[in-house]
Amino acid sequence: MPLRNRVGPDGEIFATPARGTLMGNRGGAIHNDRREIVRPYASRRWIACVLEFRGRHREVMSPGRYTELFFLDEAVALAAGHRPCAECRRERFNAFKAAWARSHGLDAGTFVYADAIDEELHGARFSRPGGKVTWEGRLESMPDGAFIRMDGANWLVWGDRLLRWSPEGYVERRERCENARVEVLTPQPIAGVLKHGYTPGTHWTRARE
């Protein structure tokens, strides 16, 4: 039976036999000794990592160790509120920071601290007792890589299309309509990063016709 360690664009953690292309965590252990998820996060540091790094090996959901979570792709991880890891994805993290600075109107070269990003992101992605924070926006203004919820499903915005997410990949396509207000899953600060030049990695099924 698969472990409950996969994350969707709505931030929910669920079980599936389908494999993800990125790993991440939520700042520590959120599972118990029976490898069951018992809380939504351990700290504000929600990151997205590569699956393999410098030959390191981990036993998934080991007692007392951080909980390994998995995502279909980077767009999903961002929608759930995770940012690139500063260690194993340093180049992507630096690109994310640069776009973050631009989205906040900071001068080029301004140093942006990861802790400051994590603090702002946390309030924009999760609230108690409601859980996932969403917001309303205009569909025509959504940047590529953002996720919306529509007709009971989660959709990736890309070009002139909407692509319906599933744990295995993107399984349906629609044309992006104009003059529509939608529920947005991607936290507002991350949507700003996408608008200011950060292009997330996506699963190969995005390009499938």
N, C-alpha and C positions, 0 to 999 in steps of 0.2 A: 504494500500500500504506500503511495507517495506521501512524503511529509508535507505538512502545511507550511510552505516556505516560498511560495510564488506570490508576486505582487502585481496587481492590475493597475491601470491608470487611475482608478478611483481610490487607490491607496489600500484597498482591501487585501488581506493575506489569505491565500486559499491553497488547496492541494490540487495538483494536476500531474499526470505523467509526462506532459509536454515539457521540453527543456527550454531554458532561457539562454540569452546570449550575454547577459551581464549579471554579476553578483553584486550584492551590497549589504549594508546593515543599517541599523537605527541606533547606533551609539552604544551597543552592549548586548547583553543577553536579554531576550524577551521570551525565552522558552524555559520550561522546567526540566527536571532530570528525566522526564518521560518524553522529551522532545515535542512538547505541546506548547503552542503559543499561548502565553498567559497575560500579556500586556501589549499595547500598540507600539511602544517605543521605550528606550532606556535613557536617551538624552536627545538634545537638539541636533546632534551631528548625524544626519541621514546622508549616506553617501552611496555612490554607484561605482563599482570596481570591475576590473577585468576578471575573467574566469581563472586565468593562470598568471602567476607573477613570480619570477625568480625561483621557480621550482618549489615554491612553498606548497605544503600539503596540509589539509585540514580535514578532520572528521566532522561532517556537517552536524550542527547542533550538539556539540560536545558539552557536557555539564560545565557551567560556569564560564563558558567562552561566548563571544559575541555570536548572535544568531545570523547565519548566512541566509540572505534573501535573494531571490532571482527574478529577473525581468525579461520580458520578450526582447526589449531593445532600450536604447537610451531615451527615446521619446516617452516611453511608458514610465521609466524611472523618474524623469523630470516631472511628468504629470502627477506622479505619486508624491512628489516633493523632495526627491533625492537629488543631490548635486554631484558632479564628478569628484572622485577621490583625488586628493592632492599628492598622494604617493604613487600609486600604480597607474594613474591617468594624469600625470603632471601636465602634459601638453594640453589636454582637453580642459583641465582645471584652469590653466592660465588663460585659455581662450574664453572660458566661462567668466572668469574674473574681469577680463577686459570688456566684455559685453555688458557685464553687471555695472561697471563703472560708467560706460556710455549711457546705459538706461537710467542711471541716477544723476546724470549731468555732471559727472566729475571730470576734472582735467585729465588728459592723457598722461599716463605715468603715475597717477595717484595710487598708492598702495591700498589694496582692499584686503582686509583680514577675513580669513575663513570664519572666525567666530562671529563677526558682524553679519556675514551672509547667513550663517546658520540661525542666528537670533531672529533676523527679519523673516527668514523663510518659515520658521516654526509657527509664528502667529498667522501666516498666510496659508498654511496647509492643514492645520489640525487645531481643533478647539474642543474642550470638554464642556458638556457631555456629547456634543453633536458629532464629533469625529471629523471627517474630511470637510474642509472649507472649500466651497465653490463660489463662483461669482457669475454675474450676467454680463455678456458682451455681444457685440455685433459680429455676426459670422464673417461678413466681408472684410473685417479688420483683423481677423485672427491670423497670426503668423504661421508659417509652415512649422510643423512639429508640435503644435498645441493640440490638446485633446478636449473634446466637448462631449456632453451627454445629450442624446436625442433619441426619441422613440424607444426608450428603455435600453439603449446600447451605448457603448463608448466608441467615439469616432476620432480618428487622426485627421487633422487638417493638413493637406499637402497640395499645393498648386490650386488647380480648379476642382479638386476632388476631395471627397470625404471617404475615408477607408475605415470599415468597421473592424475593431480589434477583437481577437479571440486569443485564448492562450497559445494556440498553435501558429498564429500569424494573422494577416489581414485577409478577410474572407468575402468582403462585399465592397462595391464602390458606388458612390453617388456623385453627381455634380454638386459643387458648392453653390447654394442659392444665395441670392442677395437680399438685403433688407430684412434679415431674420435675426432675432435676439435669441441667444442660446445660453445654456448653462455650461460654464467653462470649468474643466477639471484641473488644468494646469495652473498652479498658483500664480497670482498676478505678477510677483517679482520675476518669476521665471519666464512668463509670457513676455515681459519687458526685455529680458535677455535674448529671447528668440527674435524679437523685433529689431534688436540692435546687433544682429549679425552672427549669432551663435546658431549653427545648424546641427541638430542632434543626429546621431546615428540611428538608422531604422532597420528593421528586419527585412530580409531579402524579399519577402512577399509583398512589400510596399510597391515594388516595381513590376509585379506580375500583373499582366492584363487578362 
